[in-house]
Amino acid sequence: MARHGAGVMTNRIIGSPMPFATAFVNVLGCLVIGLLAGGVAGGHLRMSPEARVFVFVGILGGFTTFSSFGLDTLTLFLEGRVSHALLNVAVQVVLGLGAVFVGYTLAK
């Protein structure tokens, strides 16, 4: 419902729901997951592992899975696994767009 609400709000403000609504939701979700993950990592926010999964995957994942993708990529980067982070971006973006194209083509 929050994702739909953000799309409606974006449409009212900008006048077009696409692609601005999706971009808004993805960027907002990334900001929120970054704030929460940073708060946990910095010791400013305490969350049990169960609460983190619920909020990060359940709540934010329902809002936008792009935030999880962003956090996964950042975590790889911060762990020094830069090549894995770049590979994660390349694989998910290229294969994701490719899968959309294949699905669209097959269904058409």
C-alpha positions as semicolon CSV with decimal commas, in nm:
position;residue;x (nm);y (nm);z (nm)
1;M;0,000;0,000;0,000
2;A;0,289;0,234;0,076
3;R;0,436;0,173;-0,268
4;H;0,103;0,249;-0,433
5;G;0,064;0,560;-0,218
6;A;0,409;0,682;-0,319
7;G;0,318;0,629;-0,683
8;V;-0,007;0,823;-0,648
9;M;0,172;1,104;-0,465
10;T;0,447;1,119;-0,728
11;N;0,186;1,127;-1,004
12;R;0,009;1,420;-0,837
13;I;0,329;1,617;-0,789
14;I;0,504;1,543;-1,119
15;G;0,207;1,454;-1,336
16;S;0,340;1,121;-1,458
17;P;0,354;0,797;-1,258
18;M;0,629;0,635;-1,469
19;P;0,917;0,608;-1,432
20;F;0,933;0,870;-1,159
21;A;0,719;0,676;-0,911
22;T;0,940;0,368;-0,935
23;A;1,256;0,576;-0,906
24;F;1,116;0,761;-0,603
25;V;1,022;0,438;-0,426
26;N;1,359;0,275;-0,503
27;V;1,563;0,575;-0,387
28;L;1,350;0,624;-0,074
29;G;1,376;0,254;0,013
30;C;1,754;0,270;-0,034
31;L;1,777;0,575;0,193
32;V;1,572;0,407;0,467
33;I;1,761;0,076;0,454
34;G;2,089;0,268;0,454
35;L;1,986;0,468;0,760
36;L;1,876;0,155;0,945
37;A;2,181;-0,054;0,847
38;G;2,414;0,232;0,935
39;G;2,242;0,279;1,269
40;V;2,278;-0,091;1,348
41;A;2,641;-0,105;1,228
42;G;2,729;0,209;1,424
43;G;2,567;0,080;1,743
44;H;2,314;0,365;1,747
45;L;2,021;0,134;1,678
46;R;1,966;-0,206;1,833
47;M;1,765;-0,462;1,642
48;S;1,749;-0,835;1,698
49;P;1,835;-1,049;1,396
50;E;1,465;-1,137;1,368
51;A;1,365;-0,770;1,374
52;R;1,624;-0,687;1,108
53;V;1,492;-0,960;0,879
54;F;1,135;-0,846;0,938
55;V;1,210;-0,479;0,868
56;F;1,474;-0,517;0,596
57;V;1,317;-0,805;0,403
58;G;0,953;-0,793;0,508
59;I;0,872;-0,423;0,530
60;L;1,131;-0,269;0,298
61;G;1,128;-0,572;0,068
62;G;0,755;-0,523;0,027
63;F;0,816;-0,156;-0,047
64;T;1,107;-0,212;-0,285
65;T;1,347;-0,501;-0,333
66;F;1,588;-0,251;-0,483
67;S;1,682;-0,143;-0,131
68;S;1,792;-0,499;-0,049
69;F;1,991;-0,510;-0,372
70;G;2,156;-0,181;-0,275
71;L;2,241;-0,300;0,077
72;D;2,377;-0,632;-0,052
73;T;2,599;-0,446;-0,299
74;L;2,719;-0,198;-0,035
75;T;2,793;-0,480;0,210
76;L;3,008;-0,658;-0,049
77;F;3,189;-0,332;-0,121
78;L;3,249;-0,253;0,249
79;E;3,381;-0,606;0,302
80;G;3,643;-0,534;0,036
81;R;3,482;-0,761;-0,220
82;V;3,461;-0,487;-0,482
83;S;3,465;-0,725;-0,778
84;H;3,174;-0,919;-0,624
85;A;2,984;-0,593;-0,571
86;L;3,036;-0,491;-0,933
87;L;2,944;-0,839;-1,052
88;N;2,628;-0,825;-0,841
89;V;2,527;-0,500;-1,011
90;A;2,612;-0,624;-1,360
91;V;2,442;-0,961;-1,321
92;Q;2,122;-0,832;-1,164
93;V;2,081;-0,534;-1,395
94;V;2,178;-0,708;-1,719
95;L;2,003;-1,038;-1,643
96;G;1,703;-0,859;-1,493
97;L;1,653;-0,645;-1,800
98;G;1,719;-0,945;-2,021
99;A;1,459;-1,147;-1,833
100;V;1,204;-0,869;-1,872
101;F;1,274;-0,863;-2,246
102;V;1,249;-1,243;-2,279
103;G;0,930;-1,260;-2,073
104;Y;0,775;-0,974;-2,266
105;T;0,872;-1,129;-2,600
106;L;0,742;-1,474;-2,504
107;A;0,413;-1,337;-2,376
108;K;0,355;-1,110;-2,673
